[in-house]
Amino acid sequence: MFELRLHGRGGQGIVTAAELLVKAASIEGKWGQSIPMFGAERRGAPVIAYARVSNRPIRIHSQIYEPDAVAVFDSRIIEIVNVTSGLKNGGVIILNTSRGVEGLKLNGYKVVTVDATRIAVNLKLVTAGFPIVNTAMIGAIVKATGLVKLESVITAIRNTWSGGFANGNIKAVEKAYEETVGVDYGDP
């Protein structure tokens, strides 16, 4: 079983990202769970979502305490939330950033980066002035983890949305997949 924790801000599409990953897993004949974790959140407030994917039925129904990977949709979250909490040895951090990762206290983990914000803005995936980075981050998650196939994510998007909206989000997934790069800091 692979467990993923997603950190970001309300309005970035974190819950939708977890749901799309699970839909993609289902397309491949895998089992999955998408678990949102929020209260009376508002746009811009810190939000967490979880996703589990397995080749067998999943009997656990709780939040994820020791993820295999963590996706950080807004790098500023690192200043207020310990995104590495419980992250397994050898875990992967998928980070939306346009800057380097030096000084972010992520030593000991494999850090994979993508500028999902730039991708979302360039593709006009913006709502109320906020870039919606979820599909770009899914592209980075797929590249970093191999959790599901890129083609399965594209099918999940087409099954969820239609027309130009689906096409823009598919472009975001593909562009992020191409642009994701990794930095290996070694074992924690």
C-alpha positions, -999 to 999 in steps of 0.1 A, spaced: 0 0 0 12 35 -9 2 64 13 4 100 3 -3 132 23 -11 164 5 -5 199 21 -17 232 7 -41 259 10 -79 260 6 -88 267 -30 -57 250 -45 -77 218 -54 -60 195 -29 -91 174 -21 -98 171 -59 -62 161 -65 -65 132 -40 -98 121 -56 -83 122 -91 -53 101 -80 -77 75 -66 -98 76 -98 -67 69 -118 -58 40 -95 -93 26 -100 -89 28 -138 -58 5 -133 -77 -20 -113 -62 -9 -80 -80 1 -48 -78 35 -33 -91 60 -7 -93 97 -9 -96 113 26 -101 151 30 -92 166 63 -107 200 69 -131 219 90 -145 253 84 -116 261 61 -115 291 38 -96 300 7 -60 303 16 -61 285 50 -39 254 54 -56 222 43 -45 185 43 -58 156 22 -47 120 20 -47 93 -6 -41 55 -3 -35 32 -32 -31 -6 -31 -32 -36 -52 -55 -52 -26 -86 -40 -8 -78 -14 18 -92 -21 53 -78 10 70 -101 40 73 -81 67 91 -59 96 83 -23 88 73 3 92 100 34 77 83 31 86 46 55 72 19 54 106 2 42 142 9 30 167 -18 33 203 -8 12 225 -30 24 258 -15 61 259 -3 52 286 22 32 260 42 66 246 53 70 277 75 39 269 96 34 231 92 58 203 98 53 186 64 79 159 72 60 147 103 59 109 102 73 108 66 89 73 62 127 69 58 134 73 22 102 92 17 96 117 -11 86 153 -8 70 167 -40 73 205 -37 56 233 -57 84 259 -59 101 282 -84 131 286 -61 157 262 -48 151 241 -18 182 252 1 173 264 36 140 246 38 151 220 63 142 191 41 176 173 44 174 135 46 145 131 21 143 129 -17 129 163 -28 112 166 -61 103 201 -74 80 216 -100 68 251 -106 32 242 -106 21 277 -100 37 290 -132 22 261 -151 -13 268 -138 -10 306 -145 4 300 -180 -25 277 -188 -50 301 -172 -61 276 -145 -69 305 -121 -100 311 -100 -107 344 -82 -70 353 -88 -57 321 -73 -37 296 -94 -53 261 -92 -22 239 -90 -38 205 -83 -35 189 -118 1 202 -122 9 187 -89 -6 154 -99 18 153 -128 47 158 -104 33 132 -80 31 106 -108 66 114 -120 81 112 -85 63 81 -73 50 61 -102 19 56 -81 -3 55 -113 3 59 -150 1 93 -166 -25 79 -191 -47 68 -162 -47 103 -148 -56 117 -182 -85 93 -184 -96 102 -149 -96 139 -158 -116 132 -190 -141 112 -170 -144 141 -145 -144 172 -167 -151 180 -204 -141 203 -231 -115 230 -227 -114 227 -190 -104 191 -192 -79 199 -219 -62 227 -199 -59 204 -169 -45 176 -190 -19 200 -204 -10 210 -168 -5 173 -158 17 166 -189 37 198 -185 44 192 -148 53 156 -155 79 168 -181 93 196 -158 96 178 -125 132 174 -113 146 157 -82 172 165 -56 184 136 -35 195 145 0 201 109 11 187 89 40 172 109 69 
